[in-house]
Amino acid sequence: MTRRAKKLVLLTVGFFFVGLGALGIILPVLPTTPFLLISLWAFSQSSDRFHDWLYNHRVFGPPLRDWSEHGVIPLRAKIIALSTMTLSATLVILFSDVPWFGLVGMLALMAVGAGFILTRPSKRISDQV
């Protein structure tokens, strides 16, 4: 893949996930920040201008900076992520024919993800006082 083609693909990925992140502001089931983090990564590989625009954006910038500088996952995002994991696991367990080892693997991966989410702060330390 040529450098120009790679840049175009990454810009497309970046704008696609900015769009999903924007929808996440309106739709409570879509997680905004993870989509914006993907966009930020794609822009960091393809365009300093769009990376800086997103990182300093009036609406999108604060959660990106909170994650980048403080490792913060907002409480709302934690609740949505954990609820989605719980619902997904419940549906798979009740309505699929996945073998037991597949279920154990899925639940183990979800537990690792949930552990990661739960061990991140919900607010900046300076905001917790």
Solvent accessible surface area in square Angstrom, and as a share of the most:
residue,aa,sasa,rsa
1,M,175,0.78
2,T,93,0.54
3,R,216,0.79
4,R,208,0.76
5,A,39,0.30
6,K,107,0.45
7,K,98,0.41
8,L,119,0.59
9,V,72,0.41
10,L,16,0.08
11,L,32,0.16
12,T,83,0.48
13,V,45,0.26
14,G,0,0.00
15,F,87,0.36
16,F,119,0.50
17,F,41,0.17
18,V,16,0.09
19,G,34,0.32
20,L,40,0.20
21,G,0,0.00
22,A,37,0.29
23,L,83,0.41
24,G,0,0.00
25,I,86,0.43
26,I,131,0.67
27,L,78,0.39
28,P,83,0.52
29,V,115,0.66
30,L,40,0.20
31,P,45,0.28
32,T,20,0.12
33,T,19,0.11
34,P,61,0.38
35,F,36,0.15
36,L,0,0.00
37,L,51,0.25
38,I,67,0.34
39,S,0,0.00
40,L,19,0.10
41,W,137,0.48
42,A,0,0.00
43,F,0,0.00
44,S,51,0.33
45,Q,98,0.44
46,S,14,0.09
47,S,16,0.11
48,D,111,0.57
49,R,178,0.65
50,F,49,0.20
51,H,47,0.21
52,D,74,0.38
53,W,105,0.37
54,L,0,0.00
55,Y,44,0.17
56,N,99,0.51
57,H,44,0.19
58,R,207,0.75
59,V,63,0.36
60,F,19,0.08
61,G,0,0.00
62,P,53,0.34
63,P,34,0.22
64,L,0,0.00
65,R,70,0.25
66,D,30,0.15
67,W,73,0.26
68,S,69,0.44
69,E,104,0.47
70,H,84,0.38
71,G,21,0.20
72,V,7,0.04
73,I,27,0.14
74,P,48,0.30
75,L,109,0.54
76,R,121,0.44
77,A,23,0.18
78,K,14,0.06
79,I,98,0.50
80,I,28,0.14
81,A,30,0.24
82,L,44,0.22
83,S,61,0.40
84,T,74,0.43
85,M,40,0.18
86,T,89,0.52
87,L,108,0.54
88,S,40,0.26
89,A,11,0.08
90,T,57,0.33
91,L,85,0.42
92,V,43,0.25
93,I,84,0.43
94,L,117,0.58
95,F,157,0.65
96,S,48,0.31
97,D,148,0.77
98,V,60,0.35
99,P,69,0.43
100,W,185,0.65
101,F,127,0.53
102,G,26,0.25
103,L,39,0.19
104,V,86,0.50
105,G,33,0.31
106,M,43,0.19
107,L,73,0.36
108,A,52,0.41
109,L,134,0.67
110,M,44,0.19
111,A,64,0.50
112,V,109,0.63
113,G,26,0.25
114,A,21,0.16
115,G,31,0.30
116,F,93,0.39
117,I,23,0.12
118,L,107,0.53
119,T,93,0.54
120,R,74,0.27
121,P,48,0.30
122,S,37,0.24
123,K,114,0.48
124,R,90,0.33
125,I,141,0.72
126,S,86,0.55
127,D,82,0.43
128,Q,103,0.46
129,V,169,0.97
